[in-house]
Amino acid sequence: MFFLGVFFICLMDAYSQALLTGKIIDSETKTPIANATIKNTQNNNIVISNNLGEFELKEAGNYQFSKTSYQTKNEHLNSGYTIIQLEINPSNLNEVIVNASHIPQNLQRANTTIDIITSKDIERGNTTNVLDILNRVPSVFMQSGALNTNKISIRGIGSRNLYGTSKIRAYFQDIPLTSGNGETTIEDFELGSISRLEIIKGAGSSIYGAGLGGTIHLIPQSAYLNQTTAQSDVSFGSFGLMKSVFNVNHGSKKHSFRVIHSNTHSDGYRDNNNYDRQTLTINTNHFLSDKDDITLLGSYVDLKGFIPSSINENDYLNNPKKAAFTWAQAKGYGDSKRAILGLSWNHQYNSNTKQVTSIFTSFKDAYEPRPFDILTENMAAIGIRSHVLGTFKKLNWTLGGELFKDTYKSRNYENLYQDFPAGTGSVEGDKFSDFKEKRTYYNLFFETNYSLSEKTTLSVGLNFNKTSYDLLDKFTTNESPDLSGTYSFKGMVSPKYGISHVFNDNINVYSNVSHGFSPPSTEETLLPDGLINTSIKPETGWNFEVGTRSAFINNRLQFNIALYRLDVRNLLVARRTGDDQFIGVNAGRTMHNGLETVLKYQWIRSEAISLNHYLSYTLNDFKFEEFIDDGNNFSGNKLTGVPSEVLNTGIDFDTKLGVYISINYQYVGRIPITDSNTLFTNSYNLTNIKLGYKHQINKNLKWNAYFGLDNIFDTHYASQILINATGFGGAAPRYYYPGNPVNYYTGINISYMF
């Protein structure tokens, strides 16, 4: 009995010493938040979370959870195991945990240039087009000819792609958005489903493989624990814009579920410009234990958008609403359905080792009538990405791999619209091509962060990539020979070296040298006769950069600056072979020298009023170092398709009463349209404004009404250009996609917490 009594007393003592346990995590990335402060608001006792975000409390009560760069959260805790999700504070991001290298670390200590777009940034303007959001980020430049016609470049990489985005990687959480062909589409996602974006600029291939320009990480709105909310946003605006978003979240102590549905319609500013899109996004989190959690993520997009295409200079100046004649006659459009689905498992083996594994699949069905043909596409993909993270004394490391396989089927049919009365639109004729393509790549990667001292961190990374295409020609006749073939690129090894040093709490300096590459797409590997060009090579490049992140005056002033040089070899050039038809050739070398600056200052910071100012500036000095194309020597000319400089500045004004105003001004410098540099766009200025009123009706119900004007001074500008356009049949070349004139949007957001 004596021993039983001693055992009972010890058991009660242990229970009283650790009545409550839990973990603090980033609400979106699910990464643990170390050194967070847990304060008992009744007796002011303080506990600090460990390096896994874990904590133990001795008594129930009201607790305040806080961490620099995160919003403070208050919770009442009784007993058991609790997971606390903290949301980032947009006004101070230095301590935010980023996963650029899969090794969680404070942004302040990162040795790569990383920009975070927060939910506050997303809400600053209209939430229909990601254009303005991305263009506020230094060295990121998005061109938009229509809601379904876009192109993104980072540090000049991707600017020479004629249609769409290439040579840039993108992920939706851990699910690749980049196809096996190297093409990326992010603009179809509902912005209301995105919590934040992390943009890693430069050749960060030690982790992400084939992406010479960088990587865009879309982090979806998380499903929050311990709350049930419903939110509705309805808006309308110029050019027949009508949009609705419905967002529902339900969470218990360890399980949560979020579903977001959106419906967007626009008649468009130009002729043949109608746009309809429906999206559905699902995100569920399941914390199975203190060591295991599972996330299920899915997205579905149903989109039909008509295509006005580019127009010549005369129409651009005098009749910008006009669609290209052939596209208007054919009533060209793109109709697609696409979906992605991923399942991620996080397992904490011990305090020093963790594994993250994601399996994913995606599909796409598309039908695109164009003046020169009708294209049908079917794509199905499957893959897995897994990595192990470890800590050994002063060394943090990650080791992993990614395998991706997709099957792409394309068929081309004659478009007989010219054989029918005007206004009929596209009419499908005989099939004249039928291809099935299997595309495969895998990445093996390794990266380490080693703390040379408390202030200095050294990083070394290595990536190995293998990419191959297998093309099957299913349409062969006597006049059309079999074009089947296989092309496998040599394995590509890409190292990265980086260092960061924290001088004090205010100043951090970093530098890195990294290698990257981008393989050609299948279309670029095909010769004019359809045969595979086995001599074409991937674009490769070395990125050299140095930068600093600084914060002064109690974090009210933040100043970041980066200088870089990106040396690109085996430049891939799209050479025109017909109307809107091209092949790829390796034609030279480009040098990308640039400067990036971000400045943020909080002029007023009080409970009643806040006034914040931001400024970002990009200076581009991009040139063809060596470039001879089809006998023409363009060496020394400016790189086509990139502005000389971009400036963004603006203010955000918020009041406790609920009134808020956001004003943004953007200046875009001249853009070379032709490789010969004989034609440039004009520089232009755009000013946008948004104002609104938020009101908390009671503790459960709140609403937000807003009104915005874009391009308030009605600037005439080209929102996208088609470089090196050539006119056929005596027609003038079609270089220009006119930007929208002054336009408005207005709406109301209602949120209810159950």
C-alpha positions in Angstrom: 0.0 0.0 0.0 2.9 2.3 0.8 4.4 1.9 -2.7 1.0 2.3 -4.3 0.5 5.5 -2.4 3.9 6.9 -3.5 3.1 5.9 -7.1 -0.3 7.7 -6.9 1.3 10.9 -5.5 4.0 10.9 -8.2 1.4 10.4 -10.9 -0.7 13.3 -9.5 2.4 15.5 -9.3 3.3 14.7 -12.9 -0.2 15.4 -14.0 -0.3 18.7 -12.1 3.0 19.8 -13.7 1.8 19.2 -17.2 -1.9 19.5 -17.2 -2.0 21.1 -20.6 0.2 20.3 -23.7 0.1 21.6 -27.2 1.8 23.0 -30.3 1.9 26.4 -31.9 2.0 26.4 -35.7 1.8 28.8 -38.7 -1.8 28.9 -39.6 -1.1 28.5 -43.4 2.2 26.5 -43.7 1.6 24.3 -40.6 5.3 24.8 -39.7 6.0 24.9 -35.9 6.6 28.3 -34.4 9.6 28.1 -32.0 10.2 30.6 -29.1 6.6 31.8 -29.1 5.4 33.4 -25.8 2.5 31.8 -23.9 1.3 34.1 -21.1 -1.3 33.4 -18.5 -3.4 36.6 -18.5 -4.5 35.9 -14.9 -1.2 35.5 -13.1 1.2 36.7 -15.9 3.2 33.4 -15.8 5.1 32.9 -19.1 6.1 29.8 -21.0 8.2 29.7 -24.2 7.5 27.1 -26.9 10.4 24.8 -27.9 12.0 24.4 -31.3 9.0 22.2 -32.4 6.5 24.8 -31.2 5.5 22.6 -28.3 4.6 23.8 -24.8 3.4 22.5 -21.5 1.2 24.3 -19.0 0.5 23.6 -15.4 -3.0 25.0 -15.0 -6.1 25.8 -17.0 -7.0 29.4 -17.7 -6.9 32.2 -20.2 -3.7 32.4 -22.2 -2.2 34.8 -24.7 -0.1 33.4 -27.5 2.4 35.8 -29.2 5.4 35.9 -31.5 7.0 38.7 -33.5 5.6 39.0 -37.0 2.4 37.0 -35.9 -0.9 38.3 -34.7 -1.5 37.8 -31.0 -4.2 35.2 -30.1 -6.1 34.6 -26.9 -7.5 31.2 -26.0 -9.1 29.6 -22.9 -7.5 26.2 -22.3 -8.9 23.5 -20.0 -7.0 20.3 -20.4 -5.6 17.8 -23.0 -3.7 18.5 -26.1 -4.3 21.8 -28.1 -3.0 23.1 -31.4 -2.8 26.9 -31.7 -2.7 28.5 -35.2 -1.1 31.9 -35.4 -1.7 34.2 -38.4 1.1 36.4 -39.8 1.2 40.2 -39.2 1.6 41.8 -42.6 3.3 44.9 -41.1 6.4 42.9 -39.9 7.5 39.9 -41.8 11.1 39.4 -40.7 10.3 36.6 -38.2 7.7 34.8 -40.4 8.6 31.2 -41.0 9.3 30.5 -44.7 9.9 27.1 -46.4 11.9 28.2 -49.5 14.4 25.5 -49.0 12.0 23.1 -47.1 14.0 24.0 -44.1 11.8 26.2 -41.9 13.6 29.4 -41.0 12.9 33.1 -40.3 12.7 35.2 -43.4 15.4 37.5 -41.8 17.9 34.7 -42.0 17.1 33.4 -45.5 20.1 33.6 -48.0 17.8 33.9 -51.0 15.6 36.8 -52.2 12.1 35.9 -51.1 9.0 38.1 -51.3 5.9 37.4 -49.3 2.5 38.5 -50.6 0.1 38.5 -47.7 -3.7 38.4 -47.6 -3.5 42.2 -46.9 -1.7 42.7 -50.2 -4.3 40.6 -52.0 -7.1 42.6 -50.5 -5.5 45.9 -51.4 -7.1 46.0 -54.9 -9.6 44.1 -56.9 -9.6 40.3 -56.4 -10.5 39.3 -60.0 -7.0 39.6 -61.5 -3.7 38.7 -59.9 -1.9 41.2 -62.3 -1.7 44.2 -59.9 -0.7 42.0 -57.0 2.3 40.3 -58.7 3.4 43.6 -60.4 4.0 45.2 -57.0 6.8 42.6 -56.4 10.2 43.8 -57.6 11.5 41.9 -60.7 8.2 40.1 -61.2 6.3 41.4 -64.2 3.0 40.0 -65.4 1.4 41.0 -68.7 -2.3 40.4 -69.2 -4.0 40.6 -72.6 -7.2 39.3 -71.1 -8.3 37.4 -68.0 -7.4 34.1 -69.8 -4.3 35.5 -71.7 -1.3 36.1 -69.4 2.4 35.8 -69.1 4.7 36.1 -66.1 8.5 36.8 -66.1 10.9 36.9 -63.1 14.1 38.7 -63.6 13.5 38.7 -67.3 13.2 34.9 -67.5 10.0 34.0 -69.4 9.8 37.3 -71.2 10.5 35.8 -74.6 7.8 33.2 -74.2 5.1 34.3 -76.7 2.0 32.9 -75.0 1.7 31.9 -71.4 4.2 31.4 -68.6 7.3 29.2 -68.9 10.7 28.7 -67.2 9.1 29.5 -63.9 8.1 26.8 -61.4 4.8 27.1 -59.4 3.3 25.0 -56.6 -0.1 25.0 -54.9 1.1 24.0 -51.4 3.2 21.0 -52.4 1.4 20.2 -55.7 3.2 21.2 -58.9 1.3 23.6 -61.1 4.0 23.4 -63.8 3.2 20.8 -66.4 5.7 18.3 -67.7 6.1 20.7 -70.6 7.4 23.5 -68.4 4.2 25.6 -68.7 2.7 27.3 -65.7 -0.8 28.7 -65.1 -1.7 30.4 -61.8 -4.1 33.1 -62.8 -7.1 30.6 -63.0 -7.1 30.2 -59.2 -9.6 32.1 -57.2 -7.7 34.8 -55.3 -10.2 34.5 -52.4 -8.8 31.0 -51.8 -5.2 32.1 -51.5 -3.8 33.1 -48.1 -0.4 34.2 -49.2 2.2 33.7 -51.9 6.0 33.2 -51.4 8.1 34.1 -54.5 11.6 32.8 -54.6 13.5 34.7 -57.3 16.4 33.4 -59.2 17.7 30.0 -60.0 16.8 28.2 -56.8 17.1 24.7 -58.4 18.7 23.0 -55.4 15.1 22.3 -54.2 12.7 22.9 -57.1 14.5 21.7 -60.2 13.7 23.1 -63.6 12.9 26.7 -63.1 15.5 29.2 -64.2 13.5 32.3 -63.2 12.3 31.2 -59.8 9.4 29.6 -58.0 5.9 30.9 -57.1 4.4 29.2 -54.0 0.7 29.6 -53.6 -0.4 28.9 -50.1 -4.2 28.2 -49.9 -6.4 29.4 -47.1 -6.1 26.9 -44.3 -8.9 25.2 -42.6 -8.9 26.6 -39.1 -9.4 24.6 -35.9 -12.0 25.3 -33.2 -14.2 27.6 -35.3 -17.1 27.6 -37.7 -17.4 30.5 -40.1 -19.3 31.4 -43.3 -18.3 34.2 -45.6 -19.9 35.6 -48.7 -18.5 38.2 -51.1 -20.6 39.6 -54.0 -19.2 42.2 -56.4 -19.9 43.8 -59.8 -18.1 46.3 -62.0 -17.2 47.6 -65.4 -17.5 45.6 -68.6 -20.3 43.4 -67.1 -18.2 42.1 -64.2 -20.2 40.0 -61.8 -18.5 37.8 -59.1 -19.6 35.8 -56.1 -17.4 33.9 -53.6 -18.8 31.7 -50.8 -16.3 30.5 -48.1 -17.2 28.0 -45.3 -14.9 26.7 -42.6 -15.6 24.2 -39.9 -13.0 23.1 -37.3 -13.0 21.0 -34.2 -10.1 20.5 -31.8 -8.0 18.4 -34.3 -9.9 18.3 -37.5 -10.9 21.1 -39.9 -12.5 21.6 -43.3 -12.8 24.6 -45.6 -14.6 24.8 -49.0 -14.6 27.9 -51.3 -16.7 28.3 -54.3 -16.5 31.2 -56.8 -18.3 32.3 -59.9 -16.9 35.0 -62.1 -18.3 36.6 -65.3 -17.1 39.5 -67.4 -18.1 40.7 -70.9 -14.6 42.2 -71.3 -13.5 45.6 -72.5 -12.8 44.3 -76.0 -14.8 42.5 -78.7 -14.9 38.7 -78.4 -13.8 39.0 -74.8 -16.5 37.2 -72.7 -15.2 35.3 -69.7 -16.9 32.8 -67.4 -15.2 30.8 -64.6 -16.3 28.7 -61.7 -13.9 27.4 -59.1 -14.1 25.0 -56.2 -11.3 24.7 -53.6 -11.3 22.2 -50.7 -8.7 22.1 -47.9 -8.9 19.7 -44.9 -6.5 19.2 -42.0 -6.4 16.2 -39.7 -4.1 16.2 -36.7 -4.0 12.5 -35.9 -1.6 12.9 -33.0 1.2 15.1 -31.8 3.5 13.5 -34.4 1.2 13.0 -37.4 -1.1 15.2 -39.5 -2.7 14.8 -42.9 -3.8 17.5 -45.3 -6.1 16.9 -48.3 -6.2 19.7 -50.9 -8.2 20.0 -54.0 -9.0 22.6 -56.7 -11.4 22.5 -59.7 -11.7 25.2 -62.4 -14.3 25.3 -65.2 -13.4 28.1 -67.5 -14.5 29.5 -70.9 -13.0 32.6 -72.1 -13.1 34.2 -75.6 -9.9 35.5 -77.1 -9.6 38.9 -78.7 -5.9 38.4 -79.4 -3.3 41.1 -80.3 -4.0 43.9 -82.8 -1.8 46.1 -85.0 -0.6 49.6 -84.1 -3.3 51.5 -86.0 -6.1 49.6 -84.3 -4.3 49.9 -80.9 -4.2 53.7 -81.2 -7.6 54.3 -82.8 -9.9 51.3 -82.0 -8.5 49.4 -79.0 -11.8 47.6 -78.3 -11.4 45.8 -81.6 -10.5 42.1 -81.6 -8.1 40.7 -84.2 -10.0 40.3 -87.4 -9.5 36.5 -87.8 -10.1 35.8 -84.1 -13.3 37.8 -84.3 -14.5 36.0 -87.4 -13.7 32.6 -85.9 -15.1 33.6 -82.5 -12.0 32.0 -81.0 -12.1 31.0 -77.4 -10.6 28.6 -74.9 -12.8 26.2 -73.0 -11.1 24.1 -70.3 -11.7 22.1 -67.2 -8.8 21.4 -64.9 -8.4 19.9 -61.4 -5.7 19.0 -58.9 -5.8 16.8 -55.9 -3.1 16.2 -53.3 -2.7 14.4 -50.0 0.2 15.4 -47.7 1.4 13.5 -44.7 3.7 15.1 -42.0 5.4 12.8 -39.5 7.6 13.9 -36.7 9.9 10.9 -35.9 11.6 12.7 -33.0 12.6 16.2 -31.9 15.3 16.2 -34.6 13.7 14.4 -37.6 10.6 15.0 -39.7 9.2 13.7 -43.0 6.8 15.4 -45.4 5.3 13.3 -48.2 2.8 14.5 -50.8 1.1 12.5 -53.5 -0.9 14.4 -56.2 -2.8 14.0 -59.4 -4.2 16.5 -61.9 -6.1 16.5 -65.2 -7.0 19.0 -67.9 -9.5 18.9 -70.8 -9.5 21.8 -73.2 -11.1 22.8 -76.5 -9.7 25.9 -78.3 -11.0 27.0 -81.7 -8.4 29.3 -83.3 -8.4 30.9 -86.8 -5.8 28.6 -88.1 -7.1 25.3 -86.5 -9.1 23.8 -83.6 -7.0 22.3 -80.8 -8.3 19.7 -78.3 -6.1 18.8 -75.3 -6.3 16.1 -72.6 -3.8 15.9 -69.9 -3.5 13.6 -66.9 -0.7 13.7 -64.3 0.4 11.9 -61.2 3.4 12.4 -58.9 5.0 12.2 -55.5 7.2 14.6 -53.6 8.8 13.6 -50.3 11.6 15.0 -48.2 13.1 14.4 -44.7 14.2 17.3 -42.5 16.8 16.8 -39.8 18.7 18.7 -37.2 22.1 17.8 -35.8 23.6 20.3 -33.4 24.2 23.4 -35.6 23.3 21.6 -38.9 19.8 21.7 -40.4 19.3 19.6 -43.5 16.7 18.3 -45.9 16.9 15.4 -48.4 14.2 14.4 -50.8 12.9 13.9 -54.3 10.0 14.6 -56.7 8.7 12.3 -59.4 6.3 13.7 -62.0 4.7 11.9 -64.9 2.0 13.3 -67.2 0.3 12.1 -70.4 -0.7 14.8 -72.9 -3.0 14.2 -75.9 -3.5 16.8 -78.6 -5.5 16.7 -81.8 -5.7 19.4 -84.4 -8.7 19.9 -86.7 -9.4 22.2 -89.6 -11.4 25.3 -88.8 -13.9 25.9 -91.6 -15.3 29.2 -90.3 -14.4 30.9 -93.6 -16.7 28.5 -95.5 -19.8 29.6 -93.6 -21.7 32.9 -93.4 -20.2 35.6 -91.3 -21.1 35.3 -87.6 -21.2 31.5 -87.6 -17.9 31.2 -85.8 -15.7 28.2 -85.7 -16.7 25.0 -87.4 -14.8 21.8 -86.9 -13.4 20.1 -90.0 -11.2 17.1 -90.7 -8.5 16.1 -88.2 -5.0 16.6 -89.5 -2.8 15.7 -86.4 -3.1 13.4 -83.4 -0.3 13.2 -80.8 0.1 11.4 -77.5 3.0 12.5 -75.4 4.4 11.1 -72.2 6.5 13.5 -70.2 8.5 12.5 -67.2 10.9 14.2 -64.9 12.4 13.6 -61.5 14.4 15.7 -59.0 16.7 14.6 -56.3 17.7 17.4 -53.9 19.7 18.0 -50.8 20.2 21.3 -48.9 21.8 22.2 -45.6 21.9 25.3 -43.3 24.9 25.3 -41.0 25.2 27.8 -38.2 28.8 29.0 -38.3 28.0 31.2 -35.3 24.9 32.7 -33.7 24.8 35.3 -36.4 26.1 33.5 -39.5 24.5 30.7 -41.5 26.0 28.9 -44.4 23.8 27.0 -47.0 24.8 24.4 -49.5 22.4 22.7 -51.9 22.4 20.3 -54.8 19.8 19.2 -57.3 19.8 16.5 -59.9 17.1 16.6 -62.6 16.3 14.1 -65.4 13.7 15.1 -68.0 12.4 13.1 -71.0 9.7 13.3 -73.7 8.1 10.4 -75.5 6.0 11.5 -78.6 3.6 9.1 -80.4 2.2 10.2 -83.7 -1.3 8.6 -84.0 -2.1 10.3 -87.3 0.0 9.0 -90.2 -0.8 8.9 -94.0 1.3 8.8 -97.1 1.4 12.6 -97.1 2.0 12.8 -93.3 4.9 10.6 -92.2 5.2 9.1 -88.7 6.7 11.8 -86.4 7.0 9.6 -83.3 10.2 9.9 -81.3 11.8 10.0 -77.9 14.0 12.7 -76.5 15.7 12.5 -73.2 17.8 15.4 -71.8 21.1 14.6 -70.1 20.9 14.7 -66.3 21.3 18.2 -65.0 23.2 18.9 -61.8 22.5 22.3 -60.2 24.4 23.4 -57.1 23.6 26.3 -54.8 25.8 28.1 -52.2 24.5 30.8 -49.8 25.5 32.7 -46.7 23.6 35.1 -44.4 24.8 37.2 -41.5 22.8 39.0 -38.9 24.8 42.1 -37.8 22.2 43.0 -35.2 18.5 43.0 -34.6 18.1 45.5 -37.4 20.4 44.4 -40.3 20.9 41.2 -42.1 23.1 40.7 -45.2 22.9 37.6 -47.5 24.5 36.3 -50.7 24.2 33.3 -52.9 25.4 31.7 -56.1 23.1 29.2 -57.7 22.6 27.3 -61.0 19.4 26.8 -62.8 18.0 25.5 -66.1 14.8 25.3 -68.1 14.3 22.5 -70.7 12.6 23.3 -73.9 8.9 22.4 -74.4 7.9 19.7 -76.8 6.8 22.3 -79.3 10.3 23.9 -79.2 11.9 20.5 -79.8 10.0 20.0 -83.1 11.4 21.0 -86.4 9.2 22.6 -89.2 8.7 19.1 -90.7 7.6 17.8 -87.3 10.6 15.7 -86.5 12.3 16.0 -83.1 15.4 18.3 -83.0 17.8 16.2 -80.9 20.4 18.9 -80.9 18.3 21.5 -79.0 19.6 22.1 -75.4 18.0 23.4 -72.2 18.6 27.0 -71.2 21.1 27.1 -68.3 22.2 30.0 -66.1 24.2 31.0 -63.0 22.6 33.5 -60.6 24.8 35.7 -58.4 23.2 38.0 -55.8 23.8 40.0 -52.7 21.2 41.6 -50.6 20.1 43.0 -47.2 17.0 43.0 -45.1 16.8 45.8 -42.6 14.3 47.1 -40.0 14.6 50.3 -37.9 12.6 52.5 -35.6 11.0 49.5 -33.7 10.3 47.8 -37.1 8.3 50.8 -38.4 10.8 51.2 -41.2 11.7 48.2 -43.3 14.2 48.4 -46.2 15.3 45.5 -48.5 17.6 45.8 -51.4 19.2 43.1 -53.7 21.7 43.3 -56.6 22.0 40.3 -58.9 23.5 39.0 -62.1 21.9 36.1 -64.0 24.0 34.7 -66.9 21.9 32.6 -69.3 23.4 30.3 -71.9 21.7 28.4 -74.8 19.0 31.0 -75.1 15.8 29.5 -76.5 14.3 31.6 -79.3 10.8 31.1 -80.8 11.2 31.4 -84.5 8.0 32.0 -86.5 7.1 29.5 -89.2 3.5 30.7 -89.9 0.6 32.6 -88.5 0.8 32.1 -84.7 3.1 29.0 -85.3 6.6 28.7 -84.0 9.6 26.4 -83.5 12.4 26.7 -80.9 16.2 27.2 -81.5 19.2 27.8 -79.3 20.5 31.2 -80.5 22.7 32.8 -77.9 23.4 34.2 -74.4 21.7 36.9 -72.3 23.0 38.8 -69.3 20.5 39.9 -66.7 21.8 42.6 -64.3 19.2 44.0 -61.9 18.5 45.9 -58.7 15.4 45.4 -56.5 14.3 47.6 -53.6 11.4 47.4 -51.2 10.7 50.1 -48.6 7.9 50.2 -46.1 7.2 52.8 -43.4 4.5 53.1 -40.8 3.9 56.8 -40.5 1.1 56.5 -37.9 0.6 53.4 -35.7 -2.1 53.8 -33.1 -5.3 52.1 -32.1 -7.4 54.8 -33.8 -5.4 55.3 -37.0 -2.7 53.6 -39.0 -1.0 55.0 -42.1 1.4 52.8 -44.0 3.5 53.7 -47.0 5.2 51.2 -49.3 7.5 51.5 -52.3 9.1 48.9 -54.6 11.5 49.6 -57.4 13.1 47.4 -60.1 15.9 48.5 -62.4 16.6 46.1 -65.3 19.7 46.1 -67.4 19.1 42.9 -69.5 21.0 42.5 -72.8 21.7 39.9 -75.4 25.4 39.1 -74.8 25.6 36.9 -77.9 22.6 36.5 -80.1 22.6 35.6 -83.8 19.2 34.5 -85.2 18.7 33.5 -88.8 21.7 35.5 -89.9 20.8 38.7 -87.9 23.2 39.7 -85.2 21.4 41.2 -82.2 24.3 41.0 -79.8 24.4 44.0 -77.4 20.7 44.8 -77.8 18.2 45.0 -74.9 16.3 41.9 -74.0 12.9 41.8 -75.6 9.7 41.9 -73.6 11.0 43.4 -70.3 10.5 47.0 -69.1 13.6 49.1 -68.3 12.3 49.9 -64.8 9.1 49.5 -62.7 8.1 51.6 -59.8 5.2 50.9 -57.4 4.3 53.1 -54.5 1.2 53.6 -52.4 -0.4 54.2 -49.0 -2.8 52.2 -46.8 -5.0 54.2 -44.4 -7.0 52.4 -41.8 -9.2 53.7 -38.9 -10.7 52.1 -35.9 -14.1 53.4 -37.1 -13.8 51.0 -40.1 -13.0 53.4 -42.9 -10.0 52.4 -45.0 -8.3 53.7 -48.2 -5.6 52.1 -50.4 -3.9 54.1 -53.2 -1.4 52.5 -55.6 0.7 54.2 -58.3 2.7 52.3 -60.9 5.2 53.4 -63.4 6.4 51.0 -66.2 9.3 51.9 -68.4 9.7 51.3 -72.1 9.6 47.7 -73.3 11.6 46.5 -76.4 9.1 44.8 -78.8 11.6 43.5 -81.4 15.0 41.9 -81.0 16.4 44.6 -83.3 15.3 47.2 -80.8 13.7 49.3 -83.6 10.4 49.3 -81.8 9.5 50.0 -78.1 6.3 50.5 -76.2 5.8 53.9 -74.5 6.3 54.1 -70.8 3.1 54.5 -68.8 1.6 55.4 -65.4 -1.3 53.7 -63.7 -3.1 54.8 -60.5 -5.6 52.6 -58.6 -7.7 53.5 -55.6 -9.9 51.4 -53.2 -11.9 52.6 -50.3 -14.3 50.9 -48.0 -16.0 50.6 -44.6 -15.8 47.6 -42.2 -18.2 47.2 -39.4 -18.5 44.6 -36.6 -22.3 44.4 -36.0 -21.9 42.0 -33.0 -19.3 39.5 -31.9 -20.4 37.0 -34.6 -21.4 39.2 -37.6 -19.3 41.7 -39.5 -19.4 43.2 -43.0 -17.1 45.1 -45.4 -18.4 47.3 -48.2 -15.9 48.5 -50.8 -15.5 50.5 -54.0 -12.5 50.7 -56.3 -11.3 52.5 -59.4 -8.5 51.1 -61.6 -6.6 53.3 -64.0 -8.4 56.4 -62.7 -6.6 58.7 -65.1 -7.7 56.6 -68.1 -4.2 55.9 -69.4 -3.9 54.3 -72.8 -1.3 51.5 -72.6 -0.4 48.1 -73.8 -1.0 45.5 -71.0 0.7 42.8 -73.0 2.8 42.7 -76.1 3.6 40.0 -78.7 7.3 40.3 -79.4 8.7 40.0 -82.9 5.3 39.7 -84.5 5.2 39.3 -88.2 2.4 40.3 -90.6 1.3 37.7 -93.2 -0.5 38.3 -96.5 0.3 42.0 -96.4 -1.3 42.5 -93.0 0.4 44.8 -90.4 2.1 42.9 -87.5 -0.1 42.5 -84.4 2.1 43.6 -81.4 -0.4 45.0 -79.0 -2.9 43.9 -76.4 -4.7 47.1 -75.2 -5.0 47.6 -71.4 -8.4 48.4 -69.8 -9.4 52.0 -69.6 -10.7 53.5 -66.3 -13.0 50.9 -64.7 -14.7 50.4 -61.4 -15.7 47.5 -59.1 -17.8 47.5 -55.9 -19.1 44.9 -53.6 -19.9 43.7 -50.0 -18.3 41.0 -47.9 -20.4 39.5 -45.0 -18.8 37.1 -42.5 -20.5 35.2 -39.7 -18.9 33.1 -36.9 -21.0 30.5 -35.4 
